[in-house]
Every structure is written in structure tokens, then in C-alpha cells.
Amino acid sequence: MDNVLRAISAGKHYRSALVPMLGTGQGGFPVGRVAPLLVKRTLAFFRENPKSPLREVYFLAYSEGDLEILRNAIKEFSSVEPVEEEKPD
């Protein structure tokens, strides 16, 4: 995650990024282990790189179950405000 965020930030004009649940799916890692790590490393990136042009990171959950796990991981950090896309009718 650190390398991904550094690479995006190096683009200098990117303000946001959409990140899938890296390593899950065909990667085989459980979302329950991956989601908290992605959130934690993203927060660390922002603390360590306050001058980065990157301001928002969105995570892409592949299923409702993954989304719930991701929500719980985000709730662990009081400084994070979750934003969710509404489903079309």
C-alpha cells in the first residue's frame, strides 16, 4: 500500500485514488486481514506525507461481506469518515 500511495502522490496532480482490496480475490488473502492493514497504512501515509497532493483514498469492496469488513476496519479509526456510494435503483 505504501508503494501504491507514493506512486500516486508522485503524479503531483492526483487528489484522490480508488484502491481495490489488494491481495484478496485471486491473491487469496482474507479481507478481514487485508482491510485493516490498508486503512492503517493509508492513515500512516497521510501522517508521514502531509504535503502530498493526495487528499482522499477510496476503497473498493467486491461484495457486501467485504464492504461490511471494510466498514468495521474504518470504524476502528476515529479520524476517518467513511463515504459510501449509493446503489442505483
HTML snippet that shows the backbone in 3Dmol.js (N, CA, C, O; Angstrom):
<script src="https://3Dmol.org/build/3Dmol-min.js"></script>
<div id="view" style="width:600px;height:400px;position:relative"></div>
<script>
const pdb = `
ATOM      1  N   MET A   1       0.825  -1.187   0.000  1.00  0.00           N
ATOM      2  CA  MET A   1       0.000   0.000   0.000  1.00  0.00           C
ATOM      3  C   MET A   1       0.865   1.245   0.000  1.00  0.00           C
ATOM      4  O   MET A   1       0.552   2.228  -0.672  1.00  0.00           O
ATOM      5  N   ASP A   2       1.947   1.204   0.749  1.00  0.00           N
ATOM      6  CA  ASP A   2       2.837   2.366   0.806  1.00  0.00           C
ATOM      7  C   ASP A   2       3.341   2.734  -0.586  1.00  0.00           C
ATOM      8  O   ASP A   2       3.332   3.905  -0.965  1.00  0.00           O
ATOM      9  N   ASN A   3       3.782   1.732  -1.345  1.00  0.00           N
ATOM     10  CA  ASN A   3       4.301   1.990  -2.692  1.00  0.00           C
ATOM     11  C   ASN A   3       3.213   2.533  -3.614  1.00  0.00           C
ATOM     12  O   ASN A   3       3.472   3.421  -4.426  1.00  0.00           O
ATOM     13  N   VAL A   4       2.015   2.011  -3.492  1.00  0.00           N
ATOM     14  CA  VAL A   4       0.899   2.472  -4.318  1.00  0.00           C
ATOM     15  C   VAL A   4       0.618   3.949  -4.046  1.00  0.00           C
ATOM     16  O   VAL A   4       0.499   4.742  -4.980  1.00  0.00           O
ATOM     17  N   LEU A   5       0.515   4.314  -2.787  1.00  0.00           N
ATOM     18  CA  LEU A   5       0.207   5.702  -2.441  1.00  0.00           C
ATOM     19  C   LEU A   5       1.343   6.641  -2.805  1.00  0.00           C
ATOM     20  O   LEU A   5       1.097   7.764  -3.245  1.00  0.00           O
ATOM     21  N   ARG A   6       2.578   6.200  -2.630  1.00  0.00           N
ATOM     22  CA  ARG A   6       3.715   7.039  -3.041  1.00  0.00           C
ATOM     23  C   ARG A   6       3.708   7.269  -4.545  1.00  0.00           C
ATOM     24  O   ARG A   6       3.952   8.384  -5.007  1.00  0.00           O
ATOM     25  N   ALA A   7       3.428   6.215  -5.311  1.00  0.00           N
ATOM     26  CA  ALA A   7       3.400   6.346  -6.772  1.00  0.00           C
ATOM     27  C   ALA A   7       2.286   7.293  -7.216  1.00  0.00           C
ATOM     28  O   ALA A   7       2.493   8.121  -8.102  1.00  0.00           O
ATOM     29  N   ILE A   8       1.118   7.177  -6.611  1.00  0.00           N
ATOM     30  CA  ILE A   8       0.011   8.064  -6.962  1.00  0.00           C
ATOM     31  C   ILE A   8       0.357   9.505  -6.588  1.00  0.00           C
ATOM     32  O   ILE A   8       0.117  10.431  -7.362  1.00  0.00           O
ATOM     33  N   SER A   9       0.912   9.680  -5.417  1.00  0.00           N
ATOM     34  CA  SER A   9       1.257  11.006  -4.927  1.00  0.00           C
ATOM     35  C   SER A   9       2.334  11.655  -5.794  1.00  0.00           C
ATOM     36  O   SER A   9       2.349  12.876  -5.951  1.00  0.00           O
ATOM     37  N   ALA A  10       3.222  10.859  -6.351  1.00  0.00           N
ATOM     38  CA  ALA A  10       4.296  11.382  -7.200  1.00  0.00           C
ATOM     39  C   ALA A  10       3.752  11.991  -8.479  1.00  0.00           C
ATOM     40  O   ALA A  10       4.430  12.793  -9.122  1.00  0.00           O
ATOM     41  N   GLY A  11       2.525  11.617  -8.860  1.00  0.00           N
ATOM     42  CA  GLY A  11       1.907  12.176 -10.049  1.00  0.00           C
ATOM     43  C   GLY A  11       1.636  13.664  -9.940  1.00  0.00           C
ATOM     44  O   GLY A  11       1.349  14.310 -10.948  1.00  0.00           O
ATOM     45  N   LYS A  12       1.719  14.216  -8.759  1.00  0.00           N
ATOM     46  CA  LYS A  12       1.578  15.632  -8.432  1.00  0.00           C
ATOM     47  C   LYS A  12       0.211  16.245  -8.726  1.00  0.00           C
ATOM     48  O   LYS A  12      -0.130  17.264  -8.124  1.00  0.00           O
ATOM     49  N   HIS A  13      -0.572  15.677  -9.611  1.00  0.00           N
ATOM     50  CA  HIS A  13      -1.872  16.283  -9.897  1.00  0.00           C
ATOM     51  C   HIS A  13      -3.041  15.408  -9.460  1.00  0.00           C
ATOM     52  O   HIS A  13      -4.200  15.777  -9.652  1.00  0.00           O
ATOM     53  N   TYR A  14      -2.743  14.253  -8.874  1.00  0.00           N
ATOM     54  CA  TYR A  14      -3.814  13.382  -8.397  1.00  0.00           C
ATOM     55  C   TYR A  14      -4.225  13.785  -6.990  1.00  0.00           C
ATOM     56  O   TYR A  14      -3.381  13.902  -6.102  1.00  0.00           O
ATOM     57  N   ARG A  15      -5.517  13.996  -6.787  1.00  0.00           N
ATOM     58  CA  ARG A  15      -6.041  14.396  -5.480  1.00  0.00           C
ATOM     59  C   ARG A  15      -6.756  13.248  -4.769  1.00  0.00           C
ATOM     60  O   ARG A  15      -6.948  13.286  -3.554  1.00  0.00           O
ATOM     61  N   SER A  16      -7.149  12.221  -5.537  1.00  0.00           N
ATOM     62  CA  SER A  16      -7.846  11.092  -4.937  1.00  0.00           C
ATOM     63  C   SER A  16      -7.451   9.810  -5.663  1.00  0.00           C
ATOM     64  O   SER A  16      -6.917   9.838  -6.772  1.00  0.00           O
ATOM     65  N   ALA A  17      -7.729   8.689  -5.005  1.00  0.00           N
ATOM     66  CA  ALA A  17      -7.402   7.384  -5.585  1.00  0.00           C
ATOM     67  C   ALA A  17      -8.466   6.373  -5.172  1.00  0.00           C
ATOM     68  O   ALA A  17      -9.031   6.455  -4.082  1.00  0.00           O
ATOM     69  N   LEU A  18      -8.724   5.429  -6.053  1.00  0.00           N
ATOM     70  CA  LEU A  18      -9.614   4.310  -5.769  1.00  0.00           C
ATOM     71  C   LEU A  18      -8.751   3.059  -5.689  1.00  0.00           C
ATOM     72  O   LEU A  18      -8.066   2.705  -6.649  1.00  0.00           O
ATOM     73  N   VAL A  19      -8.788   2.393  -4.543  1.00  0.00           N
ATOM     74  CA  VAL A  19      -7.926   1.244  -4.309  1.00  0.00           C
ATOM     75  C   VAL A  19      -8.782   0.005  -4.053  1.00  0.00           C
ATOM     76  O   VAL A  19      -9.622   0.009  -3.152  1.00  0.00           O
ATOM     77  N   PRO A  20      -8.576  -1.051  -4.835  1.00  0.00           N
ATOM     78  CA  PRO A  20      -9.311  -2.296  -4.564  1.00  0.00           C
ATOM     79  C   PRO A  20      -8.728  -2.980  -3.330  1.00  0.00           C
ATOM     80  O   PRO A  20      -7.671  -2.586  -2.838  1.00  0.00           O
ATOM     81  N   MET A  21      -9.400  -3.977  -2.845  1.00  0.00           N
ATOM     82  CA  MET A  21      -8.907  -4.738  -1.699  1.00  0.00           C
ATOM     83  C   MET A  21      -7.715  -5.582  -2.175  1.00  0.00           C
ATOM     84  O   MET A  21      -7.861  -6.758  -2.508  1.00  0.00           O
ATOM     85  N   LEU A  22      -6.546  -4.956  -2.197  1.00  0.00           N
ATOM     86  CA  LEU A  22      -5.328  -5.565  -2.723  1.00  0.00           C
ATOM     87  C   LEU A  22      -5.020  -6.897  -2.050  1.00  0.00           C
ATOM     88  O   LEU A  22      -5.037  -7.009  -0.824  1.00  0.00           O
ATOM     89  N   GLY A  23      -4.740  -7.901  -2.871  1.00  0.00           N
ATOM     90  CA  GLY A  23      -4.338  -9.202  -2.349  1.00  0.00           C
ATOM     91  C   GLY A  23      -5.482 -10.151  -2.063  1.00  0.00           C
ATOM     92  O   GLY A  23      -5.260 -11.338  -1.827  1.00  0.00           O
ATOM     93  N   THR A  24      -6.701  -9.645  -2.080  1.00  0.00           N
ATOM     94  CA  THR A  24      -7.840 -10.525  -1.853  1.00  0.00           C
ATOM     95  C   THR A  24      -8.273 -11.083  -3.205  1.00  0.00           C
ATOM     96  O   THR A  24      -7.601 -10.844  -4.209  1.00  0.00           O
ATOM     97  N   GLY A  25      -9.335 -11.790  -3.251  1.00  0.00           N
ATOM     98  CA  GLY A  25      -9.761 -12.386  -4.528  1.00  0.00           C
ATOM     99  C   GLY A  25      -8.771 -13.457  -4.942  1.00  0.00           C
ATOM    100  O   GLY A  25      -8.537 -14.401  -4.187  1.00  0.00           O
ATOM    101  N   GLN A  26      -8.188 -13.333  -6.122  1.00  0.00           N
ATOM    102  CA  GLN A  26      -7.242 -14.339  -6.598  1.00  0.00           C
ATOM    103  C   GLN A  26      -5.964 -14.355  -5.772  1.00  0.00           C
ATOM    104  O   GLN A  26      -5.253 -15.360  -5.748  1.00  0.00           O
ATOM    105  N   GLY A  27      -5.664 -13.244  -5.092  1.00  0.00           N
ATOM    106  CA  GLY A  27      -4.486 -13.204  -4.226  1.00  0.00           C
ATOM    107  C   GLY A  27      -4.620 -14.134  -3.030  1.00  0.00           C
ATOM    108  O   GLY A  27      -3.622 -14.579  -2.462  1.00  0.00           O
ATOM    109  N   GLY A  28      -5.865 -14.424  -2.652  1.00  0.00           N
ATOM    110  CA  GLY A  28      -6.124 -15.398  -1.614  1.00  0.00           C
ATOM    111  C   GLY A  28      -6.040 -14.921  -0.181  1.00  0.00           C
ATOM    112  O   GLY A  28      -6.288 -15.711   0.730  1.00  0.00           O
ATOM    113  N   PHE A  29      -5.703 -13.671   0.061  1.00  0.00           N
ATOM    114  CA  PHE A  29      -5.635 -13.193   1.428  1.00  0.00           C
ATOM    115  C   PHE A  29      -7.031 -12.854   1.922  1.00  0.00           C
ATOM    116  O   PHE A  29      -7.838 -12.323   1.158  1.00  0.00           O
ATOM    117  N   PRO A  30      -7.339 -13.148   3.185  1.00  0.00           N
ATOM    118  CA  PRO A  30      -8.667 -12.848   3.724  1.00  0.00           C
ATOM    119  C   PRO A  30      -8.882 -11.345   3.875  1.00  0.00           C
ATOM    120  O   PRO A  30      -8.007 -10.629   4.362  1.00  0.00           O
ATOM    121  N   VAL A  31     -10.044 -10.879   3.458  1.00  0.00           N
ATOM    122  CA  VAL A  31     -10.383  -9.464   3.538  1.00  0.00           C
ATOM    123  C   VAL A  31     -10.293  -8.971   4.977  1.00  0.00           C
ATOM    124  O   VAL A  31      -9.902  -7.830   5.222  1.00  0.00           O
ATOM    125  N   GLY A  32     -10.654  -9.830   5.927  1.00  0.00           N
ATOM    126  CA  GLY A  32     -10.600  -9.458   7.336  1.00  0.00           C
ATOM    127  C   GLY A  32      -9.211  -9.104   7.820  1.00  0.00           C
ATOM    128  O   GLY A  32      -9.068  -8.379   8.804  1.00  0.00           O
ATOM    129  N   ARG A  33      -8.192  -9.600   7.152  1.00  0.00           N
ATOM    130  CA  ARG A  33      -6.807  -9.241   7.499  1.00  0.00           C
ATOM    131  C   ARG A  33      -6.307  -8.076   6.649  1.00  0.00           C
ATOM    132  O   ARG A  33      -5.522  -7.248   7.112  1.00  0.00           O
ATOM    133  N   VAL A  34      -6.769  -8.023   5.406  1.00  0.00           N
ATOM    134  CA  VAL A  34      -6.272  -7.013   4.473  1.00  0.00           C
ATOM    135  C   VAL A  34      -6.867  -5.630   4.753  1.00  0.00           C
ATOM    136  O   VAL A  34      -6.131  -4.643   4.784  1.00  0.00           O
ATOM    137  N   ALA A  35      -8.168  -5.545   4.953  1.00  0.00           N
ATOM    138  CA  ALA A  35      -8.836  -4.246   5.120  1.00  0.00           C
ATOM    139  C   ALA A  35      -8.220  -3.403   6.236  1.00  0.00           C
ATOM    140  O   ALA A  35      -7.911  -2.236   5.996  1.00  0.00           O
ATOM    141  N   PRO A  36      -8.027  -3.937   7.444  1.00  0.00           N
ATOM    142  CA  PRO A  36      -7.426  -3.111   8.500  1.00  0.00           C
ATOM    143  C   PRO A  36      -6.014  -2.637   8.151  1.00  0.00           C
ATOM    144  O   PRO A  36      -5.623  -1.523   8.498  1.00  0.00           O
ATOM    145  N   LEU A  37      -5.259  -3.484   7.467  1.00  0.00           N
ATOM    146  CA  LEU A  37      -3.900  -3.083   7.080  1.00  0.00           C
ATOM    147  C   LEU A  37      -3.916  -1.957   6.055  1.00  0.00           C
ATOM    148  O   LEU A  37      -3.121  -1.022   6.146  1.00  0.00           O
ATOM    149  N   LEU A  38      -4.816  -2.041   5.081  1.00  0.00           N
ATOM    150  CA  LEU A  38      -4.908  -0.984   4.075  1.00  0.00           C
ATOM    151  C   LEU A  38      -5.304   0.347   4.710  1.00  0.00           C
ATOM    152  O   LEU A  38      -4.732   1.390   4.390  1.00  0.00           O
ATOM    153  N   VAL A  39      -6.274   0.304   5.600  1.00  0.00           N
ATOM    154  CA  VAL A  39      -6.715   1.525   6.272  1.00  0.00           C
ATOM    155  C   VAL A  39      -5.584   2.086   7.130  1.00  0.00           C
ATOM    156  O   VAL A  39      -5.309   3.285   7.094  1.00  0.00           O
ATOM    157  N   LYS A  40      -4.941   1.230   7.888  1.00  0.00           N
ATOM    158  CA  LYS A  40      -3.848   1.659   8.774  1.00  0.00           C
ATOM    159  C   LYS A  40      -2.702   2.280   7.980  1.00  0.00           C
ATOM    160  O   LYS A  40      -2.194   3.337   8.354  1.00  0.00           O
ATOM    161  N   ARG A  41      -2.291   1.635   6.891  1.00  0.00           N
ATOM    162  CA  ARG A  41      -1.181   2.148   6.090  1.00  0.00           C
ATOM    163  C   ARG A  41      -1.559   3.437   5.365  1.00  0.00           C
ATOM    164  O   ARG A  41      -0.714   4.309   5.161  1.00  0.00           O
ATOM    165  N   THR A  42      -2.821   3.556   4.979  1.00  0.00           N
ATOM    166  CA  THR A  42      -3.263   4.786   4.328  1.00  0.00           C
ATOM    167  C   THR A  42      -3.198   5.955   5.307  1.00  0.00           C
ATOM    168  O   THR A  42      -2.726   7.036   4.954  1.00  0.00           O
ATOM    169  N   LEU A  43      -3.662   5.744   6.517  1.00  0.00           N
ATOM    170  CA  LEU A  43      -3.584   6.797   7.533  1.00  0.00           C
ATOM    171  C   LEU A  43      -2.133   7.161   7.837  1.00  0.00           C
ATOM    172  O   LEU A  43      -1.804   8.336   7.997  1.00  0.00           O
ATOM    173  N   ALA A  44      -1.273   6.155   7.916  1.00  0.00           N
ATOM    174  CA  ALA A  44       0.150   6.417   8.155  1.00  0.00           C
ATOM    175  C   ALA A  44       0.744   7.241   7.018  1.00  0.00           C
ATOM    176  O   ALA A  44       1.540   8.150   7.250  1.00  0.00           O
ATOM    177  N   PHE A  45       0.350   6.916   5.785  1.00  0.00           N
ATOM    178  CA  PHE A  45       0.846   7.682   4.639  1.00  0.00           C
ATOM    179  C   PHE A  45       0.488   9.153   4.784  1.00  0.00           C
ATOM    180  O   PHE A  45       1.343  10.016   4.587  1.00  0.00           O
ATOM    181  N   PHE A  46      -0.762   9.452   5.124  1.00  0.00           N
ATOM    182  CA  PHE A  46      -1.174  10.846   5.262  1.00  0.00           C
ATOM    183  C   PHE A  46      -0.440  11.548   6.403  1.00  0.00           C
ATOM    184  O   PHE A  46      -0.089  12.722   6.280  1.00  0.00           O
ATOM    185  N   ARG A  47      -0.205  10.845   7.508  1.00  0.00           N
ATOM    186  CA  ARG A  47       0.555  11.441   8.617  1.00  0.00           C
ATOM    187  C   ARG A  47       2.001  11.717   8.201  1.00  0.00           C
ATOM    188  O   ARG A  47       2.559  12.762   8.536  1.00  0.00           O
ATOM    189  N   GLU A  48       2.598  10.783   7.474  1.00  0.00           N
ATOM    190  CA  GLU A  48       4.009  10.885   7.101  1.00  0.00           C
ATOM    191  C   GLU A  48       4.250  11.790   5.894  1.00  0.00           C
ATOM    192  O   GLU A  48       5.384  12.204   5.651  1.00  0.00           O
ATOM    193  N   ASN A  49       3.198  12.101   5.139  1.00  0.00           N
ATOM    194  CA  ASN A  49       3.331  12.895   3.917  1.00  0.00           C
ATOM    195  C   ASN A  49       2.299  14.023   3.882  1.00  0.00           C
ATOM    196  O   ASN A  49       1.446  14.055   2.995  1.00  0.00           O
ATOM    197  N   PRO A  50       2.370  14.942   4.836  1.00  0.00           N
ATOM    198  CA  PRO A  50       1.339  15.978   4.922  1.00  0.00           C
ATOM    199  C   PRO A  50       1.291  16.912   3.714  1.00  0.00           C
ATOM    200  O   PRO A  50       0.272  17.566   3.494  1.00  0.00           O
ATOM    201  N   LYS A  51       2.342  16.990   2.943  1.00  0.00           N
ATOM    202  CA  LYS A  51       2.360  17.875   1.777  1.00  0.00           C
ATOM    203  C   LYS A  51       1.980  17.162   0.486  1.00  0.00           C
ATOM    204  O   LYS A  51       2.031  17.755  -0.592  1.00  0.00           O
ATOM    205  N   SER A  52       1.607  15.914   0.591  1.00  0.00           N
ATOM    206  CA  SER A  52       1.190  15.164  -0.595  1.00  0.00           C
ATOM    207  C   SER A  52      -0.042  15.810  -1.216  1.00  0.00           C
ATOM    208  O   SER A  52      -0.924  16.272  -0.492  1.00  0.00           O
ATOM    209  N   PRO A  53      -0.118  15.849  -2.545  1.00  0.00           N
ATOM    210  CA  PRO A  53      -1.333  16.370  -3.174  1.00  0.00           C
ATOM    211  C   PRO A  53      -2.529  15.421  -3.012  1.00  0.00           C
ATOM    212  O   PRO A  53      -3.680  15.828  -3.172  1.00  0.00           O
ATOM    213  N   LEU A  54      -2.243  14.166  -2.696  1.00  0.00           N
ATOM    214  CA  LEU A  54      -3.294  13.176  -2.497  1.00  0.00           C
ATOM    215  C   LEU A  54      -4.079  13.514  -1.234  1.00  0.00           C
ATOM    216  O   LEU A  54      -3.490  13.669  -0.165  1.00  0.00           O
ATOM    217  N   ARG A  55      -5.391  13.629  -1.344  1.00  0.00           N
ATOM    218  CA  ARG A  55      -6.229  14.035  -0.220  1.00  0.00           C
ATOM    219  C   ARG A  55      -7.276  13.010   0.176  1.00  0.00           C
ATOM    220  O   ARG A  55      -7.723  12.997   1.323  1.00  0.00           O
ATOM    221  N   GLU A  56      -7.675  12.147  -0.756  1.00  0.00           N
ATOM    222  CA  GLU A  56      -8.723  11.170  -0.463  1.00  0.00           C
ATOM    223  C   GLU A  56      -8.350   9.820  -1.074  1.00  0.00           C
ATOM    224  O   GLU A  56      -7.836   9.741  -2.190  1.00  0.00           O
ATOM    225  N   VAL A  57      -8.624   8.770  -0.314  1.00  0.00           N
ATOM    226  CA  VAL A  57      -8.445   7.406  -0.815  1.00  0.00           C
ATOM    227  C   VAL A  57      -9.763   6.679  -0.601  1.00  0.00           C
ATOM    228  O   VAL A  57     -10.305   6.653   0.504  1.00  0.00           O
ATOM    229  N   TYR A  58     -10.265   6.094  -1.672  1.00  0.00           N
ATOM    230  CA  TYR A  58     -11.495   5.311  -1.631  1.00  0.00           C
ATOM    231  C   TYR A  58     -11.116   3.850  -1.798  1.00  0.00           C
ATOM    232  O   TYR A  58     -10.253   3.517  -2.610  1.00  0.00           O
ATOM    233  N   PHE A  59     -11.757   2.982  -1.034  1.00  0.00           N
ATOM    234  CA  PHE A  59     -11.503   1.543  -1.126  1.00  0.00           C
ATOM    235  C   PHE A  59     -12.667   0.876  -1.834  1.00  0.00           C
ATOM    236  O   PHE A  59     -13.826   1.222  -1.604  1.00  0.00           O
ATOM    237  N   LEU A  60     -12.360  -0.067  -2.681  1.00  0.00           N
ATOM    238  CA  LEU A  60     -13.359  -0.792  -3.450  1.00  0.00           C
ATOM    239  C   LEU A  60     -13.569  -2.171  -2.846  1.00  0.00           C
ATOM    240  O   LEU A  60     -12.663  -3.005  -2.847  1.00  0.00           O
ATOM    241  N   ALA A  61     -14.768  -2.404  -2.331  1.00  0.00           N
ATOM    242  CA  ALA A  61     -15.137  -3.722  -1.792  1.00  0.00           C
ATOM    243  C   ALA A  61     -15.802  -4.514  -2.913  1.00  0.00           C
ATOM    244  O   ALA A  61     -16.585  -3.962  -3.686  1.00  0.00           O
ATOM    245  N   TYR A  62     -15.493  -5.798  -3.003  1.00  0.00           N
ATOM    246  CA  TYR A  62     -16.007  -6.634  -4.081  1.00  0.00           C
ATOM    247  C   TYR A  62     -17.375  -7.250  -3.793  1.00  0.00           C
ATOM    248  O   TYR A  62     -18.066  -7.691  -4.711  1.00  0.00           O
ATOM    249  N   SER A  63     -17.766  -7.280  -2.519  1.00  0.00           N
ATOM    250  CA  SER A  63     -19.040  -7.893  -2.151  1.00  0.00           C
ATOM    251  C   SER A  63     -19.603  -7.169  -0.933  1.00  0.00           C
ATOM    252  O   SER A  63     -18.924  -6.359  -0.302  1.00  0.00           O
ATOM    253  N   GLU A  64     -20.857  -7.478  -0.616  1.00  0.00           N
ATOM    254  CA  GLU A  64     -21.470  -6.897   0.582  1.00  0.00           C
ATOM    255  C   GLU A  64     -20.705  -7.322   1.840  1.00  0.00           C
ATOM    256  O   GLU A  64     -20.521  -6.525   2.760  1.00  0.00           O
ATOM    257  N   GLY A  65     -20.266  -8.568   1.872  1.00  0.00           N
ATOM    258  CA  GLY A  65     -19.490  -9.055   3.020  1.00  0.00           C
ATOM    259  C   GLY A  65     -18.174  -8.314   3.160  1.00  0.00           C
ATOM    260  O   GLY A  65     -17.777  -7.943   4.265  1.00  0.00           O
ATOM    261  N   ASP A  66     -17.488  -8.094   2.025  1.00  0.00           N
ATOM    262  CA  ASP A  66     -16.239  -7.332   2.045  1.00  0.00           C
ATOM    263  C   ASP A  66     -16.491  -5.899   2.500  1.00  0.00           C
ATOM    264  O   ASP A  66     -15.695  -5.325   3.243  1.00  0.00           O
ATOM    265  N   LEU A  67     -17.601  -5.330   2.051  1.00  0.00           N
ATOM    266  CA  LEU A  67     -17.945  -3.965   2.431  1.00  0.00           C
ATOM    267  C   LEU A  67     -18.145  -3.856   3.936  1.00  0.00           C
ATOM    268  O   LEU A  67     -17.689  -2.894   4.556  1.00  0.00           O
ATOM    269  N   GLU A  68     -18.814  -4.822   4.520  1.00  0.00           N
ATOM    270  CA  GLU A  68     -19.031  -4.797   5.967  1.00  0.00           C
ATOM    271  C   GLU A  68     -17.704  -4.895   6.725  1.00  0.00           C
ATOM    272  O   GLU A  68     -17.504  -4.206   7.725  1.00  0.00           O
ATOM    273  N   ILE A  69     -16.819  -5.735   6.254  1.00  0.00           N
ATOM    274  CA  ILE A  69     -15.498  -5.863   6.880  1.00  0.00           C
ATOM    275  C   ILE A  69     -14.737  -4.547   6.754  1.00  0.00           C
ATOM    276  O   ILE A  69     -14.091  -4.102   7.702  1.00  0.00           O
ATOM    277  N   LEU A  70     -14.816  -3.934   5.588  1.00  0.00           N
ATOM    278  CA  LEU A  70     -14.146  -2.653   5.368  1.00  0.00           C
ATOM    279  C   LEU A  70     -14.740  -1.565   6.256  1.00  0.00           C
ATOM    280  O   LEU A  70     -14.003  -0.767   6.834  1.00  0.00           O
ATOM    281  N   ARG A  71     -16.055  -1.526   6.369  1.00  0.00           N
ATOM    282  CA  ARG A  71     -16.699  -0.561   7.272  1.00  0.00           C
ATOM    283  C   ARG A  71     -16.176  -0.711   8.696  1.00  0.00           C
ATOM    284  O   ARG A  71     -15.852   0.278   9.354  1.00  0.00           O
ATOM    285  N   ASN A  72     -16.096  -1.944   9.163  1.00  0.00           N
ATOM    286  CA  ASN A  72     -15.614  -2.193  10.523  1.00  0.00           C
ATOM    287  C   ASN A  72     -14.164  -1.762  10.689  1.00  0.00           C
ATOM    288  O   ASN A  72     -13.790  -1.227  11.733  1.00  0.00           O
ATOM    289  N   ALA A  73     -13.350  -1.991   9.669  1.00  0.00           N
ATOM    290  CA  ALA A  73     -11.945  -1.578   9.738  1.00  0.00           C
ATOM    291  C   ALA A  73     -11.845  -0.059   9.815  1.00  0.00           C
ATOM    292  O   ALA A  73     -11.026   0.472  10.564  1.00  0.00           O
ATOM    293  N   ILE A  74     -12.670   0.639   9.046  1.00  0.00           N
ATOM    294  CA  ILE A  74     -12.652   2.107   9.061  1.00  0.00           C
ATOM    295  C   ILE A  74     -13.146   2.642  10.400  1.00  0.00           C
ATOM    296  O   ILE A  74     -12.614   3.631  10.906  1.00  0.00           O
ATOM    297  N   LYS A  75     -14.159   1.997  10.978  1.00  0.00           N
ATOM    298  CA  LYS A  75     -14.707   2.451  12.261  1.00  0.00           C
ATOM    299  C   LYS A  75     -13.684   2.389  13.384  1.00  0.00           C
ATOM    300  O   LYS A  75     -13.814   3.101  14.380  1.00  0.00           O
ATOM    301  N   GLU A  76     -12.673   1.550  13.236  1.00  0.00           N
ATOM    302  CA  GLU A  76     -11.640   1.435  14.268  1.00  0.00           C
ATOM    303  C   GLU A  76     -10.841   2.726  14.419  1.00  0.00           C
ATOM    304  O   GLU A  76     -10.203   2.952  15.447  1.00  0.00           O
ATOM    305  N   PHE A  77     -10.880   3.571  13.390  1.00  0.00           N
ATOM    306  CA  PHE A  77     -10.094   4.795  13.399  1.00  0.00           C
ATOM    307  C   PHE A  77     -11.039   5.989  13.452  1.00  0.00           C
ATOM    308  O   PHE A  77     -11.758   6.261  12.491  1.00  0.00           O
ATOM    309  N   SER A  78     -11.036   6.698  14.576  1.00  0.00           N
ATOM    310  CA  SER A  78     -11.990   7.791  14.764  1.00  0.00           C
ATOM    311  C   SER A  78     -11.726   8.967  13.835  1.00  0.00           C
ATOM    312  O   SER A  78     -12.614   9.793  13.624  1.00  0.00           O
ATOM    313  N   SER A  79     -10.524   9.061  13.277  1.00  0.00           N
ATOM    314  CA  SER A  79     -10.198  10.194  12.414  1.00  0.00           C
ATOM    315  C   SER A  79     -10.650   9.986  10.967  1.00  0.00           C
ATOM    316  O   SER A  79     -10.440  10.857  10.123  1.00  0.00           O
ATOM    317  N   VAL A  80     -11.255   8.860  10.681  1.00  0.00           N
ATOM    318  CA  VAL A  80     -11.670   8.547   9.309  1.00  0.00           C
ATOM    319  C   VAL A  80     -13.173   8.687   9.170  1.00  0.00           C
ATOM    320  O   VAL A  80     -13.940   8.201  10.001  1.00  0.00           O
ATOM    321  N   GLU A  81     -13.575   9.351   8.116  1.00  0.00           N
ATOM    322  CA  GLU A  81     -15.001   9.498   7.837  1.00  0.00           C
ATOM    323  C   GLU A  81     -15.337   8.665   6.608  1.00  0.00           C
ATOM    324  O   GLU A  81     -14.905   8.997   5.504  1.00  0.00           O
ATOM    325  N   PRO A  82     -16.100   7.585   6.780  1.00  0.00           N
ATOM    326  CA  PRO A  82     -16.430   6.751   5.620  1.00  0.00           C
ATOM    327  C   PRO A  82     -17.396   7.454   4.675  1.00  0.00           C
ATOM    328  O   PRO A  82     -18.299   8.177   5.097  1.00  0.00           O
ATOM    329  N   VAL A  83     -17.179   7.222   3.398  1.00  0.00           N
ATOM    330  CA  VAL A  83     -18.060   7.746   2.357  1.00  0.00           C
ATOM    331  C   VAL A  83     -18.479   6.549   1.512  1.00  0.00           C
ATOM    332  O   VAL A  83     -17.636   5.772   1.062  1.00  0.00           O
ATOM    333  N   GLU A  84     -19.764   6.407   1.302  1.00  0.00           N
ATOM    334  CA  GLU A  84     -20.246   5.275   0.527  1.00  0.00           C
ATOM    335  C   GLU A  84     -21.058   5.745  -0.650  1.00  0.00           C
ATOM    336  O   GLU A  84     -21.841   6.690  -0.550  1.00  0.00           O
ATOM    337  N   GLU A  85     -20.865   5.079  -1.761  1.00  0.00           N
ATOM    338  CA  GLU A  85     -21.630   5.353  -2.973  1.00  0.00           C
ATOM    339  C   GLU A  85     -23.001   4.728  -2.834  1.00  0.00           C
ATOM    340  O   GLU A  85     -23.120   3.573  -2.425  1.00  0.00           O
ATOM    341  N   GLU A  86     -24.020   5.466  -3.164  1.00  0.00           N
ATOM    342  CA  GLU A  86     -25.367   4.903  -3.127  1.00  0.00           C
ATOM    343  C   GLU A  86     -25.559   3.981  -4.318  1.00  0.00           C
ATOM    344  O   GLU A  86     -25.058   4.246  -5.411  1.00  0.00           O
ATOM    345  N   LYS A  87     -26.287   2.899  -4.096  1.00  0.00           N
ATOM    346  CA  LYS A  87     -26.587   1.955  -5.166  1.00  0.00           C
ATOM    347  C   LYS A  87     -27.674   2.527  -6.064  1.00  0.00           C
ATOM    348  O   LYS A  87     -28.641   3.115  -5.580  1.00  0.00           O
ATOM    349  N   PRO A  88     -27.512   2.353  -7.381  1.00  0.00           N
ATOM    350  CA  PRO A  88     -28.577   2.807  -8.277  1.00  0.00           C
ATOM    351  C   PRO A  88     -29.806   1.921  -8.117  1.00  0.00           C
ATOM    352  O   PRO A  88     -29.685   0.753  -7.750  1.00  0.00           O
ATOM    353  N   ASP A  89     -30.989   2.469  -8.392  1.00  0.00           N
ATOM    354  CA  ASP A  89     -32.237   1.687  -8.291  1.00  0.00           C
ATOM    355  C   ASP A  89     -32.319   0.624  -9.351  1.00  0.00           C
ATOM    356  O   ASP A  89     -33.299  -0.118  -9.406  1.00  0.00           O
TER     357      ASP A  89
END
`;
const viewer = $3Dmol.createViewer("view");
viewer.addModel(pdb, "pdb");
viewer.setStyle({}, {cartoon: {color: "spectrum"}});
viewer.zoomTo();
viewer.render();
</script>
